[in-house]
Amino acid sequence: NSPLHIYYQLSHITYHPCFLLDSSHRYSFLDLYRGLIVVFMLEGHLVRELLGASWQSLPGFQVHEIFHGLTAPGFLFGAGFTFAIATQRKAHLLRGFSRPVLRRIWRGVSLILIGYALHLPYLSLTKTLETATPAEWESFLLFDVLQLIGLCVVALRLLYVFFRKESAFLAATAVAGFLLVLGTPLVWDSAAVR
């Protein structure tokens, strides 16, 4: 049993009718998962902003922070799982630069743009360009989880178009992931990042 064979067997389990919400082939468990992650994210941000400093020093708040810290990885997992399901269901349409591929690439680019829009110091782009301080620009240029999801969606979509075969795509993503894990500490410790 190779990893690809196990992946193939597991991927067909999700087509079982008990995982589908209705005839539109939406996955109810995935919608529920994403909804819960959004609730955890909102709750975490609200508690962090509204709770006084004295309450934030209590051990219970540290437990809260652990659960709130799971939201970003939760979003990444959900985006990856959604990518896998959508790619598998429409694999025949996604092997070249077709309209569905370009639409999915645009979704990734949109996530990146939305992520940066959420960091705008002011609701007006003109005011931001005219009056933003260097600290506000630094905050604007932060690369958060939304931009990361968008970048991964674009990169994975382009890799899928480039490799065309699922086995080659999986091998390329495994190698890229391995290199990212190994290379991140080297880049992070370099003088260029500091």
ABEGO torsion letter per residue (X at the ends): XBAAAAAAAAAAAAABAAABABAAGBBAAAAAAAAAAAAAAAAAAAAAAABBAAAAABAAAAAAAAAAAAAAAAAAAAAAAAAAAAAAAAAAAAABBBAAAAAAAAAAAAAAAAAAAAABABABAAAAAAABBAAAAAAAABBBAAAAAAAAAAAAAAAAAAAGBAAAAAAAAAAAAAAAAAAAAAAAABAAAX
